[in-house]
Amino acid sequence: MPVSVFDLRLQSYEAYDVGRVPFVVDIVAFFRIQDSNLAAQRVESFRELHEQLTAIVQGAVRTILASHDI
């Protein structure tokens, strides 16, 4: 597991505003693993962690963007 800050990028992510108007955004989220030993116990690989974080970021982005007008 990385011990420094790493990023996760969503390129050309399709989202909707509160009125269901579609648009495309590029998103960058930054993460830092505070306890790499604990992280290694909870996920099998960095790839699995990346996939889980991607799903979490996508859900958060949908929630945030769908609650506002463009």
Long-range contacts (C-beta under 8 A, 24 or more apart in sequence): 1-33, 1-36, 1-39, 1-40, 1-46, 1-49, 2-33, 2-36, 2-46, 3-33, 3-36, 4-32, 5-30, 5-31, 5-32, 6-30, 6-31, 6-32, 7-31, 8-50, 8-53, 8-54, 8-57, 10-54, 10-57, 10-58, 10-61, 13-58, 13-61, 15-61, 15-62, 15-65, 15-66, 16-62, 16-65, 16-66, 17-65, 17-66, 17-68, 17-69, 17-70, 18-66, 18-67, 18-68, 18-69, 19-69, 21-70, 23-70, 25-61, 25-65, 27-57, 27-61, 29-53, 29-57
